[in-house]
Amino acid sequence: MTDAARLAPELELSVETACLEWRRTCPDCERLASEAAETALLRGLAQRRIAPVSPVVLGLILTDDAEQRRLNRQHRGQDASTNVLAFSAADAAAPLPPAAPLLLGDVVLAFETVRREAAEQRKPFSHHLRHLVAHGTLHLLGYDHESATEAAAMESLECEILALLGVPDPYGDTM
């Protein structure tokens, strides 16, 4: 099911729940994912000092491990599922033609992997969902964790975003 919602005058978000286990496990998963994406977009754009003059369009897809594995194999050459994939459609900092929307891309989460990780990390499923949506959204804005410096900056911003959502620091036990 696709739920296209206008989050703010400059943000358009589409949430597709391709795996019904998301709703069985977390009935408000679409709302939580939307809030996490919106908060990450607003904070990430502000941090990068990007002020789009047109709508920012983002897709969230809540799928299963089989589909995530297929996507990961097809697009990254890795034959395994992963918790989150971010497929960028445009460079958020690149100039746009007048009135053109910023088609940011899609963030895709795999249910079984997210559920397993939340259990292993002893954190609520809803917290892990919001963390991964924020993480994937930041990737679409150009944030990365390839170096220790990049990772620290991205993790700090993630913690700031999650605090705004009432989610504890996901790195507290690992840093």
VEXBAMI-996701 format. One record per residue: residue in three letters; residue number from 1; z, y, x of N, C-alpha, C, CB in turn. Coordinates in steps of 0.001 Angstrom, whole numbers, plus 500000, padded with zeros to 6 digits. Glycine has a CB too. Layout:
DRENZA  residuo  num    n.c3    n.c2    n.c1   ca.c3   ca.c2   ca.c1    c.c3    c.c2    c.c1   cb.c3   cb.c2   cb.c1
DRENZA      ala  NUM       Z       Y       X       Z       Y       X       Z       Y       X       Z       Y       X
...
This chain:
DRENZA  residuo  num    n.c3    n.c2    n.c1   ca.c3   ca.c2   ca.c1    c.c3    c.c2    c.c1   cb.c3   cb.c2   cb.c1
DRENZA      met    1  500000  498823  500848  500000  500000  500000  500000  501235  500890  501221  500001  499037
DRENZA      thr    2  499214  502203  500538  499152  503437  501301  499794  504551  500492  497693  503791  501670
DRENZA      asp    3  500683  505278  501151  501350  506409  500503  501058  507642  501334  502898  506172  500358
DRENZA      ala    4  500087  508449  500909  499760  509674  501631  500642  510776  501076  498238  510040  501501
DRENZA      ala    5  501410  511383  501946  502334  512425  501492  502189  513652  502366  503793  511922  501510
DRENZA      arg    6  502306  514769  501755  502295  516030  502485  503737  516299  502887  501691  517217  501621
DRENZA      leu    7  504053  516245  504189  505422  516399  504657  505808  517860  504814  505607  515676  505969
DRENZA      ala    8  504900  518652  505258  505118  520075  505479  503734  520702  505429  505868  520373  506858
DRENZA      pro    9  503656  522002  505322  502325  522619  505211  501364  522195  506319  502459  524120  505222
DRENZA      glu   10  501867  521874  507495  500977  521552  508595  500964  520071  508985  501356  522364  509775
DRENZA      leu   11  501645  519197  508244  501695  517774  508574  501234  516920  507404  503108  517372  508987
DRENZA      glu   12  500353  515975  507687  499938  514995  506687  500202  513622  507268  498428  515167  506288
DRENZA      leu   13  500886  512784  506493  501281  511466  506968  500876  510409  505958  502792  511409  507230
DRENZA      ser   14  500312  509337  506479  499954  508193  505654  500748  507000  506159  498411  507911  505691
DRENZA      val   15  501451  506312  505261  502220  505118  505620  501604  503933  504903  503736  505272  505252
DRENZA      glu   16  501226  502923  505679  500680  501689  505113  501617  500549  505465  499234  501407  505639
DRENZA      thr   17  502099  499854  504445  502957  498699  504663  502109  497452  504450  504203  498715  503708
DRENZA      ala   18  501601  496917  505554  500702  495767  505510  501469  494448  505458  499777  495781  506718
DRENZA      cys   19  502765  494480  505749  503624  493291  505739  504793  493576  504806  504128  492922  507191
DRENZA      leu   20  504901  492815  503740  505935  493071  502731  507353  492791  503217  505664  492242  501514
DRENZA      glu   21  507505  492074  504323  508842  491817  504867  509547  493111  505256  508752  490892  506079
DRENZA      trp   22  508783  494137  505597  509390  495431  505901  510228  495912  504721  508307  496473  506251
DRENZA      arg   23  509642  495869  503515  510348  496360  502316  511477  495438  501904  509376  496519  501155
DRENZA      arg   24  511320  494132  502129  512398  493193  501786  513616  493423  502678  511909  491731  501918
DRENZA      thr   25  513369  493703  503933  514459  493890  504893  515046  495297  504816  513965  493613  506310
DRENZA      cys   26  514191  496265  504578  514604  497676  504566  513844  498378  503443  514330  498374  505960
DRENZA      pro   27  514381  498344  502221  513648  498891  501069  513149  500326  501232  514517  498831  499872
DRENZA      asp   28  513831  501135  502024  513387  502514  502214  512697  502717  503560  514566  503459  502097
DRENZA      cys   29  512063  501653  504078  511412  501710  505391  510342  502800  505462  510788  500362  505720
DRENZA      glu   30  509592  502994  504401  508524  503998  504434  509093  505411  504531  507640  503876  503189
DRENZA      arg   31  510147  505674  503799  510790  506991  503869  511405  507212  505247  511872  507128  502774
DRENZA      leu   32  512100  506215  505771  512729  506341  507088  511681  506539  508185  513581  505098  507392
DRENZA      ala   33  510597  505790  508096  509519  505928  509079  508885  507314  508986  508447  504835  508868
DRENZA      ser   34  508668  507788  507770  508086  509120  507572  508974  510207  508160  507856  509387  506085
DRENZA      glu   35  510277  510130  507889  511208  511123  508420  511227  511106  509945  512614  510874  507878
DRENZA      ala   36  511203  509904  510525  511208  509794  511989  509928  510378  512571  511368  508323  512425
DRENZA      ala   37  508790  510082  511959  507507  510609  512450  507464  512122  512319  506327  509979  511683
DRENZA      glu   38  507895  512643  511187  507879  514095  510977  508774  514800  511988  508327  514439  509548
DRENZA      thr   39  509969  514284  512193  510898  514900  513141  510346  514834  514556  512268  514216  513077
DRENZA      ala   40  509786  513680  514931  509206  513532  516272  508011  514464  516460  508777  512074  516515
DRENZA      leu   41  507181  514584  515437  506037  515509  515531  506502  516947  515730  505165  515416  514268
DRENZA      leu   42  507417  517388  514907  507878  518769  514993  508550  519059  516325  508835  519072  513858
DRENZA      arg   43  509441  518163  516778  510146  518375  518049  509195  518213  519231  511328  517392  518182
DRENZA      gly   44  508318  517208  519166  507382  516974  520264  506383  518097  520422  506651  515680  520055
DRENZA      leu   45  505849  518593  519312  504920  519724  519367  505621  520971  519904  504327  520006  517971
DRENZA      ala   46  506841  521198  519438  507594  522371  519902  507883  522267  521402  508918  522513  519112
DRENZA      gln   47  508273  521090  521850  508576  520879  523269  507348  521122  524139  509105  519459  523497
DRENZA      arg   48  506193  520712  523649  504938  520890  524385  504335  522282  524165  503930  519818  523966
DRENZA      arg   49  504983  523053  523304  504510  524401  522956  503098  524355  522368  504533  525317  524197
DRENZA      ile   50  502902  523366  521506  501634  523221  520793  501879  523682  519363  501094  521731  520840
DRENZA      ala   51  501106  524646  518921  501241  525167  517564  499894  525040  516867  501734  526652  517568
DRENZA      pro   52  499601  523867  516312  498309  523704  515651  498181  524652  514464  498121  522254  515191
DRENZA      val   53  496993  525218  514311  496755  526137  513196  496174  525391  511998  495808  527274  513625
DRENZA      ser   54  495984  524108  512145  495440  523293  511069  496348  522092  510862  493984  522844  511381
DRENZA      pro   55  496125  521310  509820  496996  520158  509579  496963  519151  510726  496598  519470  508288
DRENZA      val   56  498121  518531  510952  498239  517412  511882  498269  516156  511017  499534  517532  512809
DRENZA      val   57  497395  515200  511327  497275  513983  510525  497712  512796  511366  495819  513788  510008
DRENZA      leu   58  498637  512002  510821  499198  510848  511514  499272  509673  510558  500595  511170  512091
DRENZA      gly   59  498930  508489  511055  499056  507265  510274  500141  506373  510837  497733  506517  510234
DRENZA      leu   60  500940  505771  509951  501942  504775  510330  501556  503467  509650  503402  505228  509925
DRENZA      ile   61  501553  502392  510419  501213  501081  509869  502348  500128  510196  499852  500552  510436
DRENZA      leu   62  502952  499573  509159  504027  498602  509299  503415  497228  509046  505225  498902  508309
DRENZA      thr   63  503200  496481  510120  502480  495208  510026  503340  494070  510549  501157  495273  510805
DRENZA      asp   64  502713  492923  510804  503437  491764  511311  503009  491450  512746  503204  490543  510401
DRENZA      asp   65  503675  490476  513337  503387  490125  514733  501970  489608  514930  504370  489086  515217
DRENZA      ala   66  501440  488865  513968  500085  488317  514129  499055  489441  514256  499726  487402  512936
DRENZA      glu   67  499149  490445  513392  498217  491567  513456  498452  492392  514716  498353  492451  512209
DRENZA      gln   68  499713  492584  515067  500026  493361  516270  499496  492657  517524  501552  493584  516386
DRENZA      arg   69  499602  491336  517539  499072  490568  518670  497556  490739  518758  499438  489066  518533
DRENZA      arg   70  496886  490692  517607  495439  490868  517578  495057  492248  518108  494901  490675  516152
DRENZA      leu   71  495753  493269  517636  495479  494631  518093  495750  494791  519584  496317  495628  517306
DRENZA      asn   72  496849  494230  520045  497220  494329  521452  496189  493612  522335  498626  493737  521678
DRENZA      arg   73  495722  492479  521882  494694  491722  522623  493378  492504  522644  494474  490311  521984
DRENZA      gln   74  492980  493014  521485  491703  493718  521356  491678  495034  522136  491409  493989  519891
DRENZA      his   75  492768  495793  522083  492752  497147  522650  493407  497270  524025  493433  498080  521709
DRENZA      arg   76  494284  496320  524366  494984  496442  525639  494808  495207  526524  496456  496686  525392
DRENZA      gly   77  494107  494179  525996  493884  492971  526776  495127  492128  526981  493325  493332  528093
DRENZA      gln   78  496151  492325  526132  497394  491569  526250  497544  490671  525028  498620  492521  526393
DRENZA      asp   79  497574  489376  525255  497616  488398  524167  499058  488101  523757  496905  487099  524585
DRENZA      ala   80  499730  489121  523247  501112  488990  522781  501394  490132  521822  502128  488993  523977
DRENZA      ser   81  502344  489902  520946  502772  490991  520075  503638  491942  520891  503547  490453  518827
DRENZA      thr   82  503832  493116  520366  504709  494106  520981  505339  494909  519847  503924  495041  521990
DRENZA      asn   83  506419  495599  520125  507124  496287  519052  506324  497435  518458  508437  496801  519556
DRENZA      val   84  505701  498261  519310  504978  499434  518811  503722  499666  519641  505882  500690  518838
DRENZA      leu   85  502656  500025  518957  501410  500450  519593  501088  501840  519067  500230  499438  519309
DRENZA      ala   86  500556  502678  519938  500144  504024  519544  498674  504180  519900  501019  505127  520242
DRENZA      phe   87  497864  504462  518895  496424  504635  519074  496078  506102  518871  495621  503734  518089
DRENZA      ser   88  495822  506776  519970  495535  508201  519925  494106  508441  519449  495756  508838  521304
DRENZA      ala   89  493947  509416  518559  492619  509792  518080  492149  511081  518736  492622  509948  516558
DRENZA      ala   90  493093  511882  519247  492728  513169  519845  493831  513621  520782  492469  514240  518754
DRENZA      asp   91  493497  514513  521673  494463  515138  522559  495105  516290  521787  493788  515637  523894
DRENZA      ala   92  496411  516200  521591  497109  517207  520795  496989  518607  521377  498563  516842  520668
DRENZA      ala   93  496789  518713  522680  496721  520031  523318  495296  520579  523405  497316  519957  524706
DRENZA      ala   94  494303  519776  523043  492904  520223  523135  492586  521214  522021  491939  519016  523065
DRENZA      pro   95  491752  522205  522319  491370  523168  521281  490548  522486  520182  490568  524336  521898
DRENZA      leu   96  490760  522947  518966  490039  522412  517811  489102  523465  517241  491024  521930  516728
DRENZA      pro   97  488034  523021  516600  487200  523976  515864  488035  524610  514747  485926  523274  515278
DRENZA      pro   98  487692  525811  514329  488449  526469  513257  488571  525581  512013  487784  527795  512883
DRENZA      ala   99  489789  525505  511491  490125  524769  510261  490003  523263  510388  489249  525227  509148
DRENZA      ala  100  489725  522737  511578  489640  521283  511759  491049  520711  511858  488805  520920  513031
DRENZA      pro  101  491319  519600  511179  492641  518983  511310  492787  518316  512672  492874  517955  510186
DRENZA      leu  102  494020  518238  513148  494322  517503  514367  494582  516056  513959  495556  518124  515137
DRENZA      leu  103  493597  515195  514176  493722  513773  513852  494439  513116  515019  492314  513100  513582
DRENZA      leu  104  495760  513033  514918  496578  512586  516038  496375  511114  516360  498028  512843  515745
DRENZA      gly  105  496395  510247  515349  496211  508820  515581  497128  507984  514704  496454  508490  517038
DRENZA      asp  106  497345  506751  515146  498151  505792  514381  499252  505196  515244  497266  504673  513816
DRENZA      val  107  500394  504963  514614  501506  504240  515220  501654  502949  514417  502851  505099  515224
DRENZA      val  108  501652  501813  515114  501691  500509  514465  502918  499744  514953  500388  499706  514747
DRENZA      leu  109  503739  499250  514004  504941  498485  514342  504825  497055  513824  506200  499164  513760
DRENZA      ala  110  505351  496107  514603  505310  494686  514267  506670  494239  513733  504907  493841  515501
DRENZA      phe  111  506707  493768  512506  507967  493445  511835  508833  492459  512605  507683  492892  510477
DRENZA      glu  112  508309  491285  512919  509141  490242  513526  509724  490696  514866  508325  488960  513720
DRENZA      thr  113  508928  491400  515656  509411  491878  516950  510491  492929  516769  508257  492448  517778
DRENZA      val  114  510280  493859  515846  511277  494902  515597  512571  494275  515087  510743  495943  514581
DRENZA      arg  115  512475  493324  514179  513669  492651  513646  514416  491906  514749  513280  491671  512520
DRENZA      arg  116  513677  491158  515574  514293  490384  516655  514990  491315  517653  513228  489521  517378
DRENZA      glu  117  514310  492391  518050  514907  493325  519012  516161  493989  518446  513887  494396  519413
DRENZA      ala  118  516118  494379  517190  517298  495003  516574  518479  494034  516602  516992  495438  515114
DRENZA      ala  119  518237  492774  516292  519304  491772  516315  519816  491561  517743  518800  490436  515724
DRENZA      glu  120  518899  491425  518699  519291  491226  520098  520102  492404  520635  518053  491015  520965
DRENZA      gln  121  519745  493605  520220  520415  494818  520696  521611  495195  519830  519431  495974  520736
DRENZA      arg  122  521862  494382  518809  522996  494593  517897  523007  496011  517317  524316  494325  518629
DRENZA      lys  123  521838  496392  516795  521733  497702  516162  521119  497520  514789  520891  498689  517024
DRENZA      pro  124  521384  498431  513865  520780  498319  512543  519250  498352  512623  521285  499444  511635
DRENZA      phe  125  518637  497530  511810  517176  497461  511739  516591  498846  511492  516731  496486  510630
DRENZA      ser  126  517196  499601  510575  516672  500924  510231  516722  501883  511420  517457  501511  509063
DRENZA      his  127  517736  501754  512277  517818  502602  513463  516700  502268  514443  519185  502445  514144
DRENZA      his  128  516456  500974  514640  515407  500560  515576  514029  500982  515046  515454  499021  515804
DRENZA      leu  129  513825  500844  513753  512575  501294  513123  512332  502766  513424  512615  501063  511593
DRENZA      arg  130  513336  503605  513178  513172  505041  513397  512951  505370  514876  514394  505792  512874
DRENZA      his  131  513651  504652  515752  513462  504881  517184  512022  504578  517587  514441  504018  518006
DRENZA      leu  132  511492  503441  517153  510143  503055  517561  509070  503950  516955  509881  501619  517176
DRENZA      val  133  509279  504417  515736  508329  505371  515146  508333  506662  515959  508683  505664  513654
DRENZA      ala  134  509523  507159  516298  509611  508381  517117  508954  508145  518478  511099  508820  517303
DRENZA      his  135  509220  507010  519088  508655  506674  520393  507125  506661  520340  509181  505310  520868
DRENZA      gly  136  506572  505970  519352  505119  505905  519213  504506  507262  518925  504746  504939  518118
DRENZA      thr  137  505162  508050  518110  504664  509391  517788  504633  510263  519038  505539  510050  516702
DRENZA      leu  138  505663  510167  519850  505683  510938  521092  504554  510511  522029  507035  510778  521794
DRENZA      his  139  504243  509220  522055  503097  508768  522855  501815  509475  522395  502930  507225  522748
DRENZA      leu  140  501634  509623  521094  500440  510290  520581  500388  511760  520980  500384  510166  519072
DRENZA      leu  141  501536  512326  521266  501601  513727  521697  501482  513867  523209  502901  514360  521226
DRENZA      gly  142  501262  512744  523899  501048  512789  525340  502255  512454  526191  500578  514115  525709
DRENZA      tyr  143  503364  512109  525569  504543  511708  526329  504348  510279  526817  505837  511830  525470
DRENZA      asp  144  504936  509972  527981  504806  508625  528527  506054  508283  529323  503542  508502  529412
DRENZA      his  145  506094  507061  529823  507240  506599  530611  506765  505773  531804  508205  505768  529736
DRENZA      glu  146  505653  506216  532396  505093  505523  533554  505908  505779  534824  503650  505955  533769
DRENZA      ser  147  506510  506945  534940  507352  507251  536098  508780  507478  535612  506818  508504  536875
DRENZA      ala  148  509716  507444  536549  511119  507666  536188  511321  509057  535590  512022  507486  537417
DRENZA      thr  149  510623  510043  536110  510741  511410  535596  510208  511505  534173  509990  512393  536503
DRENZA      glu  150  509017  510919  533937  508443  510916  532585  509350  510166  531622  507036  510282  532591
DRENZA      ala  151  509867  509022  532061  510738  508204  531203  511992  508981  530823  511124  506886  531913
DRENZA      ala  152  512599  509649  531785  513822  510409  531496  513548  511526  530488  514406  511001  532795
DRENZA      ala  153  512433  512225  530658  512092  513311  529730  511824  512762  528332  510862  514091  530238
DRENZA      met  154  511077  511663  528250  510752  511085  526947  512009  510541  526271  509702  509968  527099
DRENZA      glu  155  512846  509842  527025  514077  509287  526452  515016  510380  525985  514784  508402  527467
DRENZA      ser  156  515096  511465  526729  515942  512587  526327  515459  513177  525000  515953  513673  527424
DRENZA      leu  157  514160  513353  524869  513603  513889  523631  513798  512899  522476  512106  514214  523812
DRENZA      glu  158  513617  511616  522748  513864  510600  521718  515306  510687  521227  513569  509181  522265
DRENZA      cys  159  516260  510805  522146  517674  510888  521761  517945  512130  520915  518568  510902  523010
DRENZA      glu  160  517307  513235  521268  517445  514471  520488  516911  514271  519069  516698  515638  521180
DRENZA      ile  161  515747  513661  518962  515121  513397  517663  515997  512470  516837  513717  512784  517844
DRENZA      leu  162  516457  511397  517454  517265  510412  516738  518597  511001  516296  517503  509186  517611
DRENZA      ala  163  519178  511874  517115  520424  512530  516715  520214  513355  515450  520955  513423  517852
DRENZA      leu  164  519060  514028  515351  518745  514786  514144  518643  513880  512921  517443  515553  514331
DRENZA      leu  165  518299  512609  513147  518168  511633  512066  519454  510842  511838  517029  510679  512367
DRENZA      gly  166  520496  511125  512616  521760  510411  512480  521765  509043  513131  522096  510264  511045
DRENZA      val  167  520886  508845  514108  520791  507561  514807  521410  507726  516195  519296  507072  514907
DRENZA      pro  168  522331  506824  516573  522956  506928  517898  521953  506727  519034  524078  505908  518025
DRENZA      asp  169  522338  507181  520211  521537  507056  521423  521164  505584  521655  522306  507626  522646
DRENZA      pro  170  519864  505252  521579  519469  503843  521755  519550  503393  523208  518053  503629  521240
DRENZA      tyr  171  519684  504337  524136  519733  504009  525556  521154  504011  526085  518889  504982  526350
DRENZA      gly  172  522120  504297  525246  523508  504433  525680  524028  503247  526462  524377  504649  524503
DRENZA      asp  173  523648  502047  526074  524152  500855  526749  523275  500421  527909  524278  499727  525768
DRENZA      thr  174  522099  501042  528056  521173  500571  529078  520998  501543  530224  519847  500292  528466
DRENZA      met  175  521486  502766  530091  521290  503744  531164  522525  503800  532040  520976  505140  530590
